Amino acid sequence: MQRANDEPVQESEAKRNYESDPRPGQEIGPYKKALHDNDGLFSTIYKSKDSDGNLVALKVTVPQMMEPPHDSVREARILRRSASANVIPLLDTLHEPGQRFVLIFPYMHCQLGELLQQNQLSEKEIQSHLRDMFRGLDHVHSLGVIHRDVKPSNILLRGPLGPAYLADFGIAWDPEDVVSEPASEKITDVGTTCYRPPEILFGAKDYDTSLDLWAAGCVVAEAISLSGHPTLFDAGELGSELALIHSIFTTLGTPSLESWPSAKKLPDWGKIEFKQYPAKPWEEILSQAPPAGRDLVRQLVRDSGA
């Protein structure tokens, strides 16, 4: 069967699997058979069908139990304000007994991270999905919104052919939202391990949308690598910040105040003396990637930190 037919087949198969699933499921609002799908740090995801027979994802949260910067009610407000072709659509919200707050989304069958790990995408498809990611970022950045957790698993797709959507705004920052931190006092415990830029690691609280661009550069590096899709930087098995700093510096070179003047404003800069490592050539860092892709990664991580 041709690839052009993959997505309808996948959709139909997913519906058949849902309907034949023997689990009774839970009743969540009008959704009579909500089946557990996966768990997040502060949420549980269920799969169900709406009144039109479409599969939907129910993100069930208890806002009172969340720790900053996690906030599902703010997430819903940001998503409504950020509606765009490449931002995950928020279909509805529900307030449930037990102080539960539920966000309803179209059910997405794929995430970019899994597709990359499984080597299921062609070069053309990867380019298309990355383009969708950047369109989503460009839109939210035009509103001043910082996603703060850009990574392959937060790029969701209806199927291997796309379209792709920027998802999971649970820790996003919005300058117009009343519960977002002050612009100069943003929370630094954001992002996911190896996608965090160096300014965050050195305590910057006044960061901007460049935080997302650094992470997007890391996503591009994974997507265009032909050697098992490794992360651009490595935080080690424990996700250590020091390990991540070491990885960034041994890859891009240890910065100085001459090469990174803004570092002198960082609260934690200068507390530890680092060995001086030379920068590796990008042809070595991403040896099997196409030149245009390497240049894009270089531009995205160049001005966002070290």
C-alpha positions in Angstrom: 0.0 0.0 0.0 1.3 3.4 -0.9 2.6 5.8 1.8 -0.1 8.3 0.8 -2.7 5.9 2.3 -0.8 5.3 5.5 -2.5 7.9 7.6 -6.2 7.0 6.9 -5.2 3.3 7.5 -3.5 4.3 10.7 -6.5 6.3 11.8 -8.9 3.5 11.0 -6.7 0.9 12.8 -6.5 3.1 15.9 -10.3 3.4 16.0 -10.7 -0.4 15.6 -8.1 -1.0 18.4 -10.0 1.5 20.6 -13.3 -0.1 20.0 -12.0 -3.7 20.5 -10.1 -2.9 23.6 -11.6 -5.0 26.4 -10.9 -2.5 29.2 -14.0 -0.8 30.5 -12.2 2.5 30.8 -13.3 5.5 32.9 -16.2 8.0 32.5 -14.7 11.5 32.2 -17.4 14.1 31.5 -19.3 13.1 28.3 -16.6 10.5 27.5 -18.0 7.1 28.6 -15.0 5.0 27.7 -11.8 6.8 28.5 -8.8 4.4 28.2 -5.5 5.1 29.9 -2.9 5.9 27.3 0.2 7.3 29.2 1.4 9.3 32.1 3.1 12.6 32.4 4.8 14.2 35.5 1.6 16.0 36.6 -1.0 14.5 34.2 -2.6 11.3 33.0 -3.5 10.9 29.3 -6.6 9.0 28.3 -7.9 8.1 24.8 -11.5 8.3 24.0 -14.0 9.1 21.2 -16.1 12.2 20.8 -19.7 12.4 19.7 -18.7 12.4 16.1 -16.5 9.3 16.5 -13.2 11.0 16.4 -10.4 9.9 18.7 -9.5 12.5 21.3 -6.8 12.7 24.0 -7.9 13.7 27.5 -5.2 15.3 29.6 -6.3 14.9 33.2 -4.7 17.1 35.8 -5.2 18.3 39.3 -3.9 21.9 39.2 -3.8 22.2 43.0 -1.1 19.5 43.1 1.1 21.0 40.5 4.4 22.7 41.3 5.6 25.8 39.4 6.1 26.3 36.6 3.6 23.5 35.8 0.1 24.9 35.4 -2.6 23.2 33.3 -5.1 26.0 33.7 -2.5 28.5 32.3 -1.7 26.0 29.6 -5.3 26.1 28.4 -5.3 29.9 28.4 -2.1 30.0 26.4 -3.3 27.5 23.9 -6.5 29.4 23.3 -4.5 32.6 22.7 -1.9 30.8 20.5 -4.3 28.9 18.2 -2.4 28.2 14.9 -2.0 25.6 12.2 1.0 24.1 13.8 0.1 24.5 17.5 -1.8 21.5 19.0 -5.5 22.4 18.9 -7.3 22.6 22.2 -10.8 21.4 21.6 -12.3 21.9 25.0 -11.8 21.8 28.7 -13.7 20.2 31.6 -13.8 20.7 35.3 -14.3 17.3 37.0 -15.0 16.2 40.6 -12.0 15.9 42.8 -10.6 19.2 41.5 -9.6 17.6 38.2 -9.1 19.8 35.2 -9.2 18.1 31.8 -7.8 19.4 28.5 -9.2 17.8 25.3 -7.1 17.5 22.2 -7.3 15.6 18.9 -5.6 12.3 19.4 -2.2 12.3 17.7 -0.9 8.9 16.6 2.8 9.7 16.5 5.5 11.8 18.1 8.6 12.9 16.3 11.0 11.4 18.8 9.6 7.9 18.3 9.6 8.2 14.5 13.2 9.3 14.5 14.3 6.4 16.8 12.5 4.0 14.5 14.1 5.4 11.4 10.7 5.6 9.8 11.0 9.0 8.1 12.5 10.1 4.8 14.6 13.2 4.5 11.8 15.0 2.9 9.4 14.1 5.7 11.9 15.2 8.3 12.2 18.5 6.6 8.4 18.9 6.5 8.0 18.1 10.2 10.8 20.5 11.2 9.3 23.2 9.1 6.0 22.7 11.0 7.8 22.9 14.3 9.4 26.2 13.3 6.1 27.6 12.1 4.5 26.8 15.5 7.4 28.4 17.3 7.4 31.4 15.1 3.7 32.0 15.9 3.9 31.6 19.6 7.1 33.7 19.7 5.3 36.5 17.8 2.9 36.6 20.9 5.8 36.7 23.3 5.1 33.1 24.5 8.1 30.9 25.4 7.4 27.2 25.2 10.2 26.2 27.5 10.2 22.5 26.7 10.9 22.0 23.0 12.0 18.4 22.4 11.2 15.7 19.9 8.5 14.0 22.1 6.6 17.3 22.3 6.3 17.4 18.5 3.1 15.4 17.8 1.9 14.2 14.4 -1.4 12.9 13.1 0.6 10.3 11.2 4.1 9.7 9.8 3.4 12.1 6.9 2.3 14.9 9.3 1.2 17.5 9.8 3.3 18.2 12.9 2.2 20.2 15.9 4.0 21.9 18.8 2.5 20.4 21.9 2.6 20.4 25.7 2.5 24.0 26.9 2.3 23.0 30.6 5.3 25.0 31.6 5.1 27.7 28.9 5.6 31.4 29.8 3.2 34.1 28.5 3.9 37.8 29.1 0.2 38.5 29.1 -0.9 35.8 31.6 -1.5 36.9 35.1 0.1 33.9 36.8 3.3 33.9 34.7 6.5 35.0 36.6 7.8 38.5 36.1 9.9 38.7 32.9 13.1 39.3 34.8 12.4 36.6 37.4 11.5 33.6 35.3 11.9 30.1 36.8 15.1 28.4 35.7 14.0 24.8 36.3 12.5 24.5 32.8 13.3 22.4 29.7 14.5 18.8 29.6 18.1 17.9 30.3 20.1 17.9 27.1 17.8 20.5 25.5 18.6 23.2 28.1 20.8 26.2 27.0 23.8 27.3 29.0 22.3 30.6 30.2 19.7 28.6 32.1 22.4 26.3 33.6 24.2 29.5 34.9 21.1 30.9 36.5 19.7 33.4 34.0 16.1 34.4 34.9 15.6 37.0 32.2 15.9 34.6 29.2 13.7 35.0 26.1 12.5 33.0 23.1 16.2 32.2 22.3 15.8 29.4 24.9 13.3 27.7 22.5 15.6 28.2 19.5 18.5 26.6 21.3 16.3 23.6 22.1 15.0 23.6 18.5 18.6 23.5 17.3 19.1 20.4 19.4 16.0 18.8 17.8 17.2 19.6 14.3 20.6 18.0 15.1 18.9 14.8 16.2 16.6 14.8 13.2 19.3 15.2 10.5 21.9 13.0 12.1 22.3 9.7 10.3 24.2 7.9 13.1 21.4 6.7 15.4 20.0 10.2 16.1 22.0 11.0 19.2 21.3 14.1 21.2 23.6 17.0 20.3 24.6 17.4 24.0 24.8 14.7 26.7 23.6 15.3 30.3 24.6 11.8 31.3 22.5 9.0 32.8 21.4 11.2 35.8 20.7 14.3 33.8 23.4 16.2 35.6 23.7 20.0 34.8 27.5 19.8 35.2 27.6 16.9 32.8 25.6 18.9 30.3 27.8 22.0 30.7 30.9 19.8 30.2 29.3 18.3 27.0 28.4 21.8 25.6 31.9 23.1 26.3 33.7 20.1 24.9 31.6 20.4 21.8 31.3 24.2 21.2 34.5 25.2 23.1 34.7 26.7 26.6 33.4 30.3 26.3 35.2 33.3 27.8 33.9 36.7 28.6 35.4 37.8 25.3 33.4 35.2 23.3 30.3 35.4 25.5 30.2 38.9 27.0 26.7 38.5 28.5 28.0 35.7 30.7 29.2 38.2 33.2 25.6 39.0 34.0 24.7 35.4 34.8 24.3 34.7 38.6 26.3 31.5 38.6 29.0 32.4 36.1 32.5 32.3 37.6 31.6 30.0 40.5 33.4 27.1 38.9 36.5 27.3 36.8 36.2 25.1 33.6 39.0 23.5 31.6 39.5 25.4 28.3 38.3 23.2 25.5 38.6 24.1 21.8 35.5 24.2 19.6 35.1 21.1 17.4 34.4 21.8 13.7 30.7 21.4 12.8 31.8 18.9 10.1 32.9 16.7 13.0 30.0 17.4 15.4 27.4 16.5 12.7 29.6 14.5 10.4 26.9 12.7 8.5 24.4 15.5 8.3 23.8 17.6 5.1 25.7 21.0 5.1 22.5 23.1 5.1 21.3 21.2 8.2 24.6 21.7 10.0 24.5 25.4 9.2 21.0 25.7 10.6 22.0 24.0 13.9 25.1 26.2 14.1 22.9 29.3 13.8 20.4 28.2 16.3 22.8 27.4 19.1 25.4 30.1 18.3 23.7 33.1 19.8 21.5 31.4 22.4 24.3 30.7 24.8 28.0 29.7 24.6 
